[in-house]
Amino acid sequence: MFLSTILDKPVCQPIKKPYERWYTFMEKNVEFWLPDSEWHTKAHCARVLLLALLIGHQKGLSEEEKDALGMAAVFHDSRRHDDGIDKGHGSRAAAYYKEYCREHGLSYDAQTYYITYYHDQDDSLGLSEIAKSSDLSEQAVLLYQIFKDADALDRFRLGPDGLDENFLRTEEARQLVDFAKDLLQKSNETNA
C-alpha cells in the first residue's frame, strides 16, 4: 500500500482506513488523462488525499464531509492536459466526477463537485461560486479551504520554495508543513 510507513504513524491512525479505501478506489477506478505527468500523478493525489483527511479529522469533520474531501482528492487532477497551470482542469475533473457517479450509481455530492471544479481557480472566484449555490451549506467553504490547503501542502514536489505558507487558509495546514515535507520525501523513497 502506498505510504504504508506514514500510515502507521499515530497521527494517521484515525484516517488510515478511509485513506486506504479512497486510495484503492482511485487506483482501481479513476482514469488520468496525463498518466506520465511529472507533477500531477496519482502519487500527488494520494498525498493530497492523506493531507485533506488529516486536516478534516483535526477540524472534527463528519465522515460524510471527509468522504467529500476524499472523492475530490482522487479526481481533482485526473483531467489535466499538461503540467502547467492548465486552467480548466478542475472543471473537467468535476464533470468527470459527476459523470462517473451517474454511470456507476454512486451518490453525487455537490460539495465534492464544487471543490473539484474550483480548486484550480483563485479563491475569490471559488468562494463566490460556493456562496451563490443553493445546494451548498456554509460548511462547503471550510471543505474548499481544507482541500486547497491539502493541495498546496504538496507543492514541495515543485521545489523547496514551492509553497508560500502565507497562503495557507487553516491553522491545521500550517501545523502540517513539516509533515508534508516528510510525506513527500517518504513518497519519493517509495517510488524510487
N, C-alpha and C positions, 0 to 999 in steps of 0.2 A: 504494500500500500504506500502510495506517495506520501512523503513527510511522516512516516510512521514514528521516527525518533522524536520529532517535535510533538506529535500527538500524545506521547507518553509523559510529557511534562505535566505537572499538576495543574498549571493554568489552563491547559487544553482539555482536561478530563470532562468538564461539563458539556463541551461541544464536540467531543470525539465522535459519538455515534451520528449526530446529524451531519458532521463533516464527511464521514465515511459514506453515508447514504447519498449525499449530493455529489461527492467526487465520483462514486460508482455510476450514478445517473449520467453525469457528464461524459465519462469515458465510454459508456455504452450507447448513449443516445444523441449527444449534441455533435453536429457536424460543423467543422470550422472551414470557412472558405479559404483561409490562409494557413494551411497546416504546417508550412515550412517557415512561418514567421520567426523573426529573430526575437521580437519583444512581446508579442501578443499571443502567447501559446496557451495550451491547456494548463501548463505548469503555472503560468501567471494567473490564470483564472482560479486555480486551486489555492494559490496563496491569498488571493483576494477573498475567496470563499472562507478560508480559515480566519483571516483578519476581520471580515464582516461578522462572522458568527461570534468571535471573541468580543468585539465591541458590543454587539447586540446582547450577548449574555451579561456583560458588565453593566449595560444600561437597563437590565431587567426586562427585556422584551419577551413577549409571549412566544410560544413555539410557532404559531402561525406567522408572526412578524419575522422571526428568524428564518422560516421557510421562504418568505418573500425575498429576503436578502440572499438566501442560498440559490434560489432559482435565478435571480438577477445575476449573481456571480458566474454561474455556469454558462449563461447565454450572452453576457454583455459584450464580449469581443468576438463572437462567433461569425459575424458578417462583415469583417474588415476586408477592404480591397488592398490595403497596403499598411506598412508600419509607420506611416507619417501621421499627421493629425487626423486625416480621414473623417472630417465632419460628416455626420450622417450614418456612421456605422452603428450608433446607438439606436437610431430609428429603424434601421434594417434588422438589427438583432431583436428589437422589441416586436417587430412584425413576425419574425421567425418564431419567437416565443409564443405569440398569440396563435399563430397557425399550428404550431406543434401541439399546443393544448387542445385545439379544436380537432385535429386529426387523430390524436391519441386518447381522447376522452378524459383529459386531465382538467382539473378545475383551474380556471383562468383567474389571475389576481391582478386587479387594476394597479395596485401599488408596484408590483413587480414590473409591469409594463412601463409605467412612468419612470421608475428608477432606471431601467434599462434604456429607455428612449432618450432620456436627458442626461445620462451620465457623461456624454462627450460634449456637453454644452456648458456655457457659463452658468453659474449658479443663479444669476438674476433671471435668466430665461426658465431654467428648470423649476425653480421655486415659484415663479409666477404662474407657470402652467399647472403645477400641482395645486396651487391655491385656487385656480379657476375651476378645477374639476369637481363636479358634484359627487363623483364616485369615490372620492378620497377623503379620509379624515385628516385632522391635524397631525396625527401620528405619521402620516406619509412623509411629511417634511423631515422628521427625525430619521426615518428609514433612508431617505435620499441622502441626508448628510452623512450617515454612517457608511453607506455604500461608497460615496465619493471619497471619504477618508480612507476606507479599506483599499480602494483602487490606488489612491495617492501613495499610501504607505509602501506599495510595491514599486514605486518609481526609482528606488535604489538600483533596480536592474538596469536603468539607463545610465548609471554612473554614480559616484559618491555624492555629487551635488544634484541628483535627480529630484530630490524632494525639498521643497521650501516649507519647513514646518509651520511657518506663519500662516499658511493657507489651510491648515487642518481645522476642521469645524468643531470637533468634540475633544474634550479633555482626555477621554479614554484613548483616542487615537494618539494624542501627544505622548501618553504614557507608554505606547507600544512602539515607538520609533526604534529603540534598540532591539526589541523583539523582532521587528520587521527586517532589520539588517541581518540578524542571526538566521531568520527564516529563509531569506534569500541565499545566504551562504550555505545552509544545510541543503536547500533545494538544489543548488548548483553542484554540491558534492554528490547528491543522489543521482543526478543526471550525467555526471562525468564518467 
